Every structure is written in structure tokens, then in C-alpha cells.
Amino acid sequence: MDLIVEDLTAIDDKLSQRHIDLDPGGYFIIYLDRDARLIYAKHFTNVIDDRGLAVDPETGKVIPAREKVERTHTTVFNARTAKELCVKIFEETQPPPVTQLNHAAYLGREFVRAEVALVTGQEYVQD
């Protein structure tokens, strides 16, 4: 059993290092509020420049991927489950703030990971 978990973790880790095209619809910061037992997803707008980098539409500056950035979110979504959060973002919000299928799939995976962490008490760190 442990070998299977190790294999799956290795596959996941490798795939997390691949190049992905950024969504011109924006990006999300996902976090938990354990006291309220909620999953939160803050949506931020961006523009994708000709190099494929996310740029702050207000300042024109590149948004760094690995540094903390002080920006104002456009919307905050919250829900008790991954499915509820997906319904709010992809079905109830029109037009949805996600424009690429790979981004939608990524968010679905992350919301499930966040839900599992919320239920089990594990730490959640967005991939």
C-alpha cells in the first residue's frame, strides 16, 4: 500500500512542475477557515502579457508566483465542500471567472484537497 502512495505522490509532484498557460480570467488563492469550517477562494484579476506572464491590470507589473503580493481581490467565494464551491464559481457566477478548462480542472482538484484537509485536520497548502 505504501508503495502505491509513494508512486502516486511522485507522479503528482512531477506533474506539479510542468508548464501551464495562465488563465486570462484571473487566479485564485485558496485557504481554510477551520473555525467556520469553510473553504475560501479569493479571485484576483490579471492580464496575460505576450511572454505568458500574469500582470496586474492596475499597475502593469508582473505578478510574482512565489512571493506574497498585496492586491485587492475581486470576489471571495466560500463553501462547506468542494462541490458546493464549484457550483458557486462555475454555475452560479455568470460569466464564470475561469476561462480555461485546465484551470477549472486544477481548481476542482485543489478544492477537493482543501476539503479533505478541512475534514481530517491536515494542513492545506495550495499547489
Secondary structure, 3 states (H helix, E strand, C coil): CHHHHHHHHHHHHHHCCCCCCCCCCCEEEEEEECCCCEEEEEEECCEECCCCCEECCCCCCECCCCCCCCCCCCEEEEECCHHHHHHHHHHHCCCCCCCCHHHHHHHHHHHHHHHHHHHHCCCCCCC
